[in-house]
């Protein structure tokens, strides 16, 4: 799988896109950031999601609970803890 670096308006981190199993993924890594940068980049990345087959994957150093409160029911998400202890959150349009 080849990841393509993309520019995300209002994003300050590197974002990548790739296709897997018929889904388009956008991904960023905020594990080395301090607040508010992870939330700012997550909100910027969520603006990319327009279709049901698109996903945003964010890597965080902890569960981004304030982000979940901010997005409400606009997006659904799945949380997974990685072996490293970091948190992977996959967002989609419900």
C-alpha positions in Angstrom: 0.0 0.0 0.0 1.4 3.3 -1.1 0.6 6.4 1.0 0.5 9.8 -0.8 1.3 12.9 1.2 -1.4 15.5 0.9 -1.9 19.1 2.0 -4.9 19.7 4.3 -6.1 23.2 4.8 -5.6 24.4 8.4 -3.6 21.2 9.1 -0.2 21.6 10.7 0.8 17.9 10.6 1.7 15.6 7.6 -1.4 14.0 6.2 -1.4 11.0 3.9 -4.0 9.3 1.8 -4.2 5.7 0.6 -6.8 3.2 -0.6 -7.4 -0.2 1.2 -10.2 -2.7 0.7 -12.2 -0.2 -1.4 -12.0 2.5 1.2 -10.1 5.8 1.0 -8.1 6.6 4.1 -6.7 9.9 5.3 -4.2 9.6 8.1 -2.2 11.8 10.5 0.0 11.2 13.5 -0.5 13.5 16.5 1.4 11.3 19.0 4.2 13.8 19.4 2.0 16.9 19.6 0.7 18.8 22.6 -2.8 20.4 22.8 -4.4 21.9 21.0 -2.6 20.6 17.9 -4.1 17.1 17.9 -7.7 18.5 18.0 -6.9 21.2 15.4 -5.6 18.6 13.0 -8.4 16.2 13.6 -11.0 18.9 12.9 -9.1 19.8 9.7 -8.9 16.2 8.7 -12.6 15.5 9.3 -13.4 18.2 6.8 -12.0 15.8 4.1 -14.7 13.2 4.8 -17.5 13.6 2.2 -18.4 10.1 1.2 -19.4 6.9 3.1 -16.3 5.1 1.8 -13.9 7.6 3.3 -12.1 7.3 6.7 -9.9 9.5 8.8 -7.3 7.8 10.9 -5.8 9.7 13.7 -3.0 8.5 15.9 -3.0 10.1 19.4 -1.0 9.7 22.6 -4.2 9.4 24.6 -8.0 9.0 23.9 -9.0 12.4 22.6 -12.2 12.7 24.6 -12.6 16.5 24.2 -12.6 15.9 20.4 -15.4 13.4 20.7 -17.5 15.9 22.6 -16.9 18.5 20.0 -17.9 16.4 17.0 -21.0 15.0 18.6 -23.0 12.8 16.3 -21.6 14.3 13.1 -19.0 11.4 12.9 -18.8 7.9 14.3 -15.5 6.5 15.4 -13.7 3.4 16.6 -10.9 3.5 19.1 -8.1 1.0 19.3 -5.1 0.9 21.6 -1.9 0.0 19.7 0.9 -2.1 21.1 2.9 1.1 21.6 0.3 2.4 24.0 -0.8 5.1 21.5 -4.4 5.3 20.4 -5.7 4.8 16.9 -9.1 6.4 16.1 -10.9 5.8 12.8 -13.6 8.3 12.0 -16.3 8.0 9.4 -19.6 9.6 8.4 -22.4 7.7 10.1 
